């Protein structure tokens, strides 16, 4: 089973500084989409943030993948909300207060903090962070290390009901595939689809 969290805020990434996703962790990245969303019912904070921010699933990084260094800080306004939330309950798991572009929180810190002492369960993190256009100098960042908030309980309640992506389907080595002229991917690779 998995513990699932949603990270919301503004952020940036540095492609030159790579780090490996640790064992037992999945990081779901999102992209910003300008079209009108087709979600009709929002059941979790993840659904609500996807609509508020206009971001939708892009890719999943699993254990062993090398990913760029990502950083997050609080939105300037109160809406959409900023922080690290439990997906099912919406409770705040990590506060991003007193953070900004020069004092961000690293994704690696969030991963390490939320996945600590979790040898028997997977930690899934949904990274719904709007990337900033202005990149700061990474050497000048004053990274913050907020603690994990437990809201007076020792576990995350219903979060353990979430099945990790790796538990739903076997993951195989990713490879680059050329897009079809329609931009939908190579149809010959789709099961149950025949060319006419």
N, C-alpha and C positions, 0 to 999 in steps of 0.2 A: 504494500500500500504506500501511498504518497502523502506528504504534507505539501500543500500548494499555497503559494503566496503570490501577490500581485504588487509590483513596484510601479508607482506613478510619480512623475515629476518631469523636470527638464534635465537634459543631460548632454553628454558628448562622448565620443570614443576616439581612441588613438590606435590606428591600425598597426603602427610600428611596434607597439608594446603588446606582445601576445602572452597569454597564459592558458594553461590547460584546465578544462572543466573537470573537477574532482569526481571520484567514484560516487555513485548514488545521487547524482545531481543532473537535472535537466533544466535548460534555460530556454524559454520560449521568447523569441524576438518578434516584434511587430513592426509594420511599416505604416506610414501615414497615407491615407486614401482620401481623395477629395470628393468621390462620388457619394451619393446618399446611401447610408447603410440599410441593409435588408433585415435587420433584427427587429422582431416585433415584441418580444417579451424579455425583460431584464430580470434575471433571477439572482445573479451574484454581483459582487462589486466588479468583477472582471467584465461582465456584460455592460454594466453601467459606464465604466471607464472607456471601453471600446467605442461606445456611442459618443460620450462627451468629448473625447480626444480625437476621434475619427481615425483610430489605428486598428489594423487587422492583422491576423497571423501571417508571419513571413517564413520563419525557419525555426528549427529546434536544434540546439547544441547539446550533445550528450557527453557522458564521461569520456575523457581522452581527447575531445576536440580542442584544437587551439583557437581561441577567440581573441579579438582585440580587447584592450582594457576599456571598460565602460565606467562612466561616472554619472551620478545623479544628484540633483539638488531640488529644493522645493519650488513649485510654481510661484510666480510673483503674486498672483491673486489667490484667493481662497478656493476658487473653483477652476478647473477640476481639483479634487483633493490631492494632496501630496503625501507620500509615505509608503511604507511597506505594509500591506494588509493581508489578512487571512482570506483566502478566496471565498469560502462558504459563508463565514459569519460576517466578514467585512471589518472585524476588529483590527485595530492598529497593532502591528507586530514590531514595527521599528519607526521611530519618529524622525522626520527629516527637518524639523525645526532648526533654526539658526544655521541653515546651509544656503550657499549661493554658488555662483560659477567659480569663485576663487576658493571656496570652502566646501567641496562636494563630498559625497560618500562613494567609495569605489564598489563596483559590483562584486569584486572579489571579497570585500569585507562582508557584504550582505550574504553571499554564498557561505562563507566560513561560519558566520554567526548562526544562520538559520539551519545549517546542516550539521552542526556540532551535536555529538552524542546521538546520532541517528544511524547507527550501523545496520539496523534492520528495516529501514524504510527509505524510500526515495524522496528527495526534496525537489519539487518543481517550482520554478520561479518564472513568472510572466513579466517580462520587461516592457512595460507600456510607457516608454519615456520619449518625449519629444526632443529630438536632437537640435542643439543650438547651432546656428550658422557660424558664430564666432568661436574659433578654437583657441583655447588658452594655452600657454606654455606649460606642459605637464610638470616641468621641474619647479614651477612656482606655485603649484597647488598645495593648499593646506588641508589635507584630507581629514575628514571627521570620522569618528568611530562610535556611532550611537549603539547603545546596548539593545538587546532584544527585550521587548515588553511581553510579559506573560499574562497580564490582566488577572493576576491572582490565582491562576490555575497552572498545573504542571504539564498539561498536554494541550493540543490544539483542537480537541473535541472532534467535530465532524470532518476535519481536514483529512483524517486517516481513511476516509471512504473513497478518496480520489484514487483512481487507478492510473499509474504513470504511463506515458506513451510507450515506453519500452516494455511495459507489461502487457499492453494491448496488442502489439504487433512486433515481430522480430525486426530489429534494426540491422540494416546491411550497410556495407561501405558506400558512402555517397560518391557520386561521380557526376561530372558535368555532362549535360545532354543538350544537343542543339534544339532550338525551338522550331516548331513548324511555322509555315508562313502565317498561320492564324494566330500565332503567339500563345498557343495553348500547350505546347510540348509535343513530343513525338507520339502520335497516336498509335504507332505500332507497338509502343511500350505499354499501352493501357490494356489491362485485361478485359476481355469481353467486347472490345471495339474492333470491328473489321473495316478495312478500307474498301471503298466501292470502286 
